Structure formats: structure tokens, C-alpha cells
Amino acid sequence: MDSKRRLALAIVKHLKTEIISGTHSDEIGESLEVAVQCLEEAYNIKSDKDISGLDCGKSLMDIFSDGLKAPEASVSQKAIAEQLKIEGNDQMKSGLYQEAVDTYTKAIQVDSNNAVYYSNRAAAFTKLGENQKAIDDCKVAVGIDQNFSRAYGRMGLAQMNIDKFSDAKESYKKALSLDPENSGYKQNLDIIEQKLAQNRGGAAPGGFPNLGGLDIGSLLSNPAVMNMAQSFMQNPQMQQMFSNMMGGGGAGGPEVPEQSNANPGTGQPPFNFQDIVGATQTFAEQMQRDNPELTEQLRSQFKGPNPDSEKEDK
């Protein structure tokens, strides 16, 4: 059998596999059927027996994919690429992100089969705000090394940056499956879950809004928080301060002499923003002292995405 007919048989075999896969619409399936009929007629392919007798060792798709792979870099080329990577890492540390992109690109041109170069360039692209380019590089990196957790993490971060939270969730889940102890991946996955919950409902249970990822409903239903808040508000100083803010303590309250800088018409001292800052700080200190675990939980809810340690891969 000549090579041209063998190629035609391989194409027909591939097209028939596509037809029965069920991944295409009826219209595309019909077009594939027509293509098969044309090839069978042109190359005198009379039955599936001709196709089943074809043994290439690999599928046509595998042969095609292998042909796209770049040739393996030589030892000297790998050494040059590694030196370029080190230069790019130094540029990242110095904040020279565009220069780092250019240097990592040179490394890729010398050795295009190294996943680390694409992952590091993705980190530089993210710093420049070019998140889609970062995602594309991460996809190449995980295509080369499917167990490269850092590339999945960096892809998740870039996806978060452009609000692709569902995609980011899958990327971070994969990163965590490969690196279960990475606290940054865990934190960002929690943030993504909160964002997705907000997008679905927009409010926390009980009708309270989710503000910046902080579940107000859960906060107000937490006995520890409410006990501390109640104790804090029973402090006479706090009561006087908020009374002054609201313009008076009500009928029968102590009179305060009119002052030139008083709240107009109230006879009360002026609103003092520093008092609010001081009161907030005092309450935070009390929470930290009395319930450090709750304080840490609230702090983590307010945090934004962890940008993934920018220590470049060695």
C-alpha cells in the first residue's frame, strides 16, 4: 500500500472516530460524513476492513501532536536558557517586569520545552496587568508538565484578576491537589468561593449583605462578637461619645454649654473623627485579646487575593 493511500485511510479512520464521538453538532456530523464519502471514493476505500487493517502504532492526532513539538534542546542550549532564566528572575526581583518578559521570551526561544520559563513569564505578565497572556503561558506550562502546581496557581491568580472566578476555582483546586499545604492557594480558593456565592445571591443569610467577602449575617449571629460588642457599648465613655455624635443625649440629659465649635443647634461638642478611630482601635484590641481565633478569621475574610509568592521557579 502506497503512503498516500495509507494517509487517506488514516484520515478516514480519524473522521469516523470524530463522527461517533458525539462531540459535534448534527450539521458538523453530516459534513464529516460527506468528507468520508469523498475520500473513500477518491482512494477506492471500499469497506471498514481496509481501515481496520491500518496499523500506524499511533492515532493520527497523536502523530500530528508529536509533529508540533519542538526538538529537544542541546546541552549547550539548555545552559544558555538557564542563564537567561536567572537573569529574568533578577529582573523580576528588581521590578523590571517588561525586561523580565523579554528575557524569559529569549529563554523560551532557545528551549521551548521547559515549563518553568512559561510559568515565570506568566508571573511577569501578571505584574504588567496582561492577565490573558499570563493565562496562555500557564496553559502551555501545564501542557508540558501536568504536575506543575505553580503554573496552575499562577493561572488561577490571572483568572481572578479578570473575574473569571469559575475558571480560577478549577485552577486553584488543581494546584491544591498537587500542593495541598500551600496556604496561599487555600486562601485564594476561599476568596473565590465567596465571590461565586456573592454572584449567585448577592447577600448573606438573614438579608445581610456580603461586604468585601465579610459575611455580616454570620458576624452578627456570632455570640462572641455580640458579647464583646455589648460589653464595649456599655462603657460610659462610648455611650457619651455616640450620644454626642447623634446630637444629644435625649430629654433630661445633662446640658452642655454652647461652644463656638459645637454642632450647630445642638449644644453638643463637634463630631470628632479621631474619637471614632480610637473607639474602633480599642474594640479591635479587645477582640484580639479575648478571641484571637475569631480575629484571625475576620482578618482573612478582609484580605484580597494572595498574589502567589513571586519567588521565581528555580
Buried (B, 14 or more C-beta within 10 A) or exposed (E): EEEEBEBBBBBBBBBBEBBEEEEEEEEEBEBBEEBBEEBBEEBEBEEEEBBEEBEEEEEBEEEEEEEEEEEEBEEEBBEBBBEBBBBBBBBBEEEBBEBBBBBBBBBBEBBBBBBBBBBBBBBBBBBEEBBEBBBBBBEBBBEBBEEBBBBBBBBBBBBBBBEBBEBBBBBBBBBBEBBEEBEBBBBBBBBBBBBBBBEEEEBBEEEBEBEEBBBBBBBEBBEEBEEBBEEBEEEEEBEBBBBBBEEBBEEEEEEBEEEEEBBEEBBBBBEEEEBEEEBEEBBEEBBEEEBEEBBEEBEEBEEEBBBBEBEBBE
